[in-house]
Amino acid sequence: MKLDTQTLAFMLSLAFFIQFIALFVQYKIGNRTYNGIGWWLLGSSLMALGVIFMPMINVKSLEILARIANPLMVLGQIFLYIGIIRFFDKKENLWMLSSIYIIFSLFYYYYMYFSNSISSRSIVINVALAAISFLSARKLFSEKDSLIATSANFIATVFLIYGVFLTTRFFWTISIPPAQTYLEHASILNAGFIVSTVASTLWTFGFILMNNQRLNIENRLEKEKMQLVFNTSPDAALITRLSDGLFVDVNVGFTVLSGYTRDEVLGSSTININVWHNTEDRKLFLAELNDQGICENKEFIFHRKDGNQFFGMISARIILIQSIPHIVSVVRDITERKQAEEALMESEEQYRSILNASPDNITITDLDGRILMISPAAKKMFGYEPNFDKFIGMRLLDFIVPEDIERAQSNLLLMYQGDPRRPNEYRGVRKDKSIFNIEVNSGFVRNANGQPIKMVFIIRDITERKLAEQHIQELVQQLEIEKNTAQLNSITDSLTGLVNRRFFDMALNTEFYRLKRFGATLSLIMLDVDHFKKFNDSYGHLAGDDCLIRIGTTLKTIVGRATDIVARFGGEEFAVILPVTERLGAETLAERIRKGVEDLSIPHSASDTAEYVTVSLGVVSVNTISLFSPKQVVAMADEALYSSKKQGRNRITFANDKTTFVNSL
C-alpha cells in the first residue's frame, strides 16, 4: 500500500474508530464505570470524524465537511482532557477550555475565509493541539492517586511527547515559506498522521489500562475489607452454596470450632464432611432459609472432625455471589451454655459451681427479677470489682437502659405464657454508665411439680458481633446503592434527564414485538432542533445545553401517558415512543410538541426559519404486523424528519407504513 496523505488519513481514522470501539466495549462490559470514559468515547469519535472529513476538501459537494475537520479534531482533544479531569473526580475549567476553543476557531476560520493561509491554519491547529496535550500531560503527572500512578504517568508521557511533536511542527511551519497547497507540506502532514496514529493508540491503551487498574485495585480493597470483617468474628462463619452445601469460605472461628482446616473443607460440602448430626435438621434449616431468606438463632447439634458433638446456635441468610444463591452462616458454640442450663436444674450447689466456672454471665433471680446468684463473669461484664458482693437483692432490669425495660418486661411475660422467644438483645449499662450490647437467653427453674420457682439468665456481651453485623450491613447497602446508581446512569441522559439512546433502543424493541403479537399500532415521533449548530455558534455551548434541557422538560410535560417514552436520541435529536397510538393521536401530540417548543420563545437570531428556536418533526404510525423489525419504524420516522427539514423546517411530516409522506405545518 502506498503511504500517501489520503492513505495515512484513512489509517488514522481507522485507528480512531478502533479506539472508539475499544473504549465503548470497556464502557459497556465493565462492572463499574468511572467518570470520564464517556468523554473519552466522545473525543475519539469526534477525532475520527475530523480525520474522515479531511480528504473531502477535494469533493466540491462535501467541502463544508472538510472545513470543520480540524475543529472537530481540536474539540475531540478537549473532550479527552475533560475525560481525564472527570476520571479523577475533579471539575474542569470550562471557561478556560471554551476560551481555547473559541480563540482557536476565530483564528482558524479567519485564515480560511478572510485571509486564506494554509500555513497559518497549520500553526493555529498545532498550537491548540499542543496546548491541550500539555494540559493533559500536566494533569496526569500531577495526579497523586498511587493506585493508578503507573498508568497515569504512561499516558502523561504519551501526551507530552505528542505535544513536543506538535510544538516542533509549529516551529518548522513558521520557519519555512508559506505553503500555497497542501502538497507542499506533504512530508510533515504525513508525519503528523503517523505520530497521531501511534499516540492515539497508546493513550487509548493507557486509558483502558488506567480504568482497569483502578477497578481491580478498588475491588481488591473492598474484598479485603469484607474478608477482614468476616475473619474477625469470634464465632464460626462460613459461606456455602445453597444448592449443594459446597464450602466457598470459612473463617478462623470455624476451624477452631470444627477442628477442620480451611483446606480440608474448601471444595467439599457440609454433607460430605458430616457437619450435621441429623440430616432432618439440615432440611428444616434450608426450608426456613428458602421460605424467608433468613434464619436466626436456631439451635442444632453438630459434629466436630473428631466425631464429638456440640450444640450450635446458627443464624444465616441467603446472598447472591455471581448471581448464584449462597448461604452466609454464623455458628456459635452453645454447648457450655446448654450444659449449664441443664446443670442448674439439679441443685443449687451445682448452680454455684457452674456460675463460678462459666465464662458467660449467668444470673439466677426470683420470679420478681431480683438477683439470687450471679457468676463472676457478670461482675467483669458490668464493670464491678471481683470482690463486689452486693448483687444479691438487686433487680436485673437495673442493668438495662430505661428505654429497653418495657420490652424486657414484655418478653418475660411471653416467657410466662410459654413463648420464650430467646435470645433477646438489649442495651446494657455498666457501673460507669457506659452502654454496650448484650444478648440474653432466659428460662425457668422448675420444682418437681414443674412449677417455675426461679428464673435463669445467660447474658453475653455481643458488642463486637453487632459492630461486625453493622459493618457488613453498611457494605451491603453501599454495594446496593452503587448498583442502583450505575443502572440508573446507564439509561439516563445526564444533560436532559430523559432516557438515553440505549434505553430507547431497548424500549422500542420491547414495544415493537409486544404490539406485534396483538397486531396493535405503534407510533413514533422524531424531532430535531432546527439550525442548532448555528444556535451553538451564536450563543455558545452552555446556552445550547440550556436550550436542550428546556426542550426536554417541555417534552416531558406534553407527553403525559405513563406508557409513552421520551428519549434523547442523540445530539439535538429527540424521540417519542407512543404504543397503541393511531395516526390522529400521534399527529395531534406532534403538533403540541412543535407549538410547545415554539412557545418557549428561545431567541435564535441565526435561524433561517424563525426568530425563535423551532423543531422539525417526523411522525410514523404503523401496524407492527406489516414490519419485520423496529429499525424500519426508526428509518421511516427519520425519513419523515428529513422531509420536514428539506421542506422548510418547523413543520411535521407524517410517514405511513407505505413510506408515503404527508406534510403539515
Stockholm file with secondary structure:
# STOCKHOLM 1.0

chainA/1-665         MKLDTQTLAFMLSLAFFIQFIALFVQYKIGNRTYNGIGWWLLGSSLMALGVIFMPMINVKSLEILARIANPLMVLGQIFLYIGIIRFFDKKENLWMLSSIYIIFSLFYYYYMYFSNSISSRSIVINVALAAISFLSARKLFSEKDSLIATSANFIATVFLIYGVFLTTRFFWTISIPPAQTYLEHASILNAGFIVSTVASTLWTFGFILMNNQRLNIENRLEKEKMQLVFNTSPDAALITRLSDGLFVDVNVGFTVLSGYTRDEVLGSSTININVWHNTEDRKLFLAELNDQGICENKEFIFHRKDGNQFFGMISARIILIQSIPHIVSVVRDITERKQAEEALMESEEQYRSILNASPDNITITDLDGRILMISPAAKKMFGYEPNFDKFIGMRLLDFIVPEDIERAQSNLLLMYQGDPRRPNEYRGVRKDKSIFNIEVNSGFVRNANGQPIKMVFIIRDITERKLAEQHIQELVQQLEIEKNTAQLNSITDSLTGLVNRRFFDMALNTEFYRLKRFGATLSLIMLDVDHFKKFNDSYGHLAGDDCLIRIGTTLKTIVGRATDIVARFGGEEFAVILPVTERLGAETLAERIRKGVEDLSIPHSASDTAEYVTVSLGVVSVNTISLFSPKQVVAMADEALYSSKKQGRNRITFANDKTTFVNSL
#=GR chainA/1-665 SS CCCCHHHHHHHHHHHHHHHHHHHHHHHHHCSSCCTTHHHHHHHHHHHHHHHHHGGGGGSGGGHHHHHTHHHHHHHHHHHHHHHHHHHTTCCCCHHHHHHHHHHHHHHHHIIIIISCCHHHHHHHHHHHHHHHHHHHHHHHHHCCCGGGHHHHHHHHHHHHHHHHHHHHHHHHHHHSCCCSSGGGGHHHHHHHHHHHHHHHHHHHHHHHHHHHHHHHHHHHHHHHHHHHHHHTCSSEEEEEETTTCBEEEECHHHHHHHCCCHHHHTTSBTTTTTCBSCHHHHHHHHHHHHHHSEEEEEEEEEECTTSCEEEEEEEEEEEEETTEEEEEEEEEECHHHHHHHHHHTTCHHHHHHHHHHCSSEEEEECTTSBEEEECHHHHHHTTCCTTCCCCTTCBGGGGBCHHHHHHHHHHHHHHHTTCCCCCEEEEEECTTSCEEEEEEEEEEEECTTSCEEEEEEEEEECHHHHHHHHHHHHHHHHHHHHHHHHHHHHHBCTTTCSBCHHHHHHHHHHHHHHHHHHTCEEEEEEEEETTHHHHHHHHCHHHHHHHHHHHHHHHHHHCCCTTCEEEEEETTEEEEEEETCCHHHHHHHHHHHHHHHHHTCCBCTTCSSCSBCCEEEEEEEEEGGGCSCHHHHHHHHHHHHHHHHHTTSSSEEEECTTCCEEEEC
#=GC SS_cons         CCCCHHHHHHHHHHHHHHHHHHHHHHHHHCSSCCTTHHHHHHHHHHHHHHHHHGGGGGSGGGHHHHHTHHHHHHHHHHHHHHHHHHHTTCCCCHHHHHHHHHHHHHHHHIIIIISCCHHHHHHHHHHHHHHHHHHHHHHHHHCCCGGGHHHHHHHHHHHHHHHHHHHHHHHHHHHSCCCSSGGGGHHHHHHHHHHHHHHHHHHHHHHHHHHHHHHHHHHHHHHHHHHHHHHTCSSEEEEEETTTCBEEEECHHHHHHHCCCHHHHTTSBTTTTTCBSCHHHHHHHHHHHHHHSEEEEEEEEEECTTSCEEEEEEEEEEEEETTEEEEEEEEEECHHHHHHHHHHTTCHHHHHHHHHHCSSEEEEECTTSBEEEECHHHHHHTTCCTTCCCCTTCBGGGGBCHHHHHHHHHHHHHHHTTCCCCCEEEEEECTTSCEEEEEEEEEEEECTTSCEEEEEEEEEECHHHHHHHHHHHHHHHHHHHHHHHHHHHHHBCTTTCSBCHHHHHHHHHHHHHHHHHHTCEEEEEEEEETTHHHHHHHHCHHHHHHHHHHHHHHHHHHCCCTTCEEEEEETTEEEEEEETCCHHHHHHHHHHHHHHHHHTCCBCTTCSSCSBCCEEEEEEEEEGGGCSCHHHHHHHHHHHHHHHHHTTSSSEEEECTTCCEEEEC
//
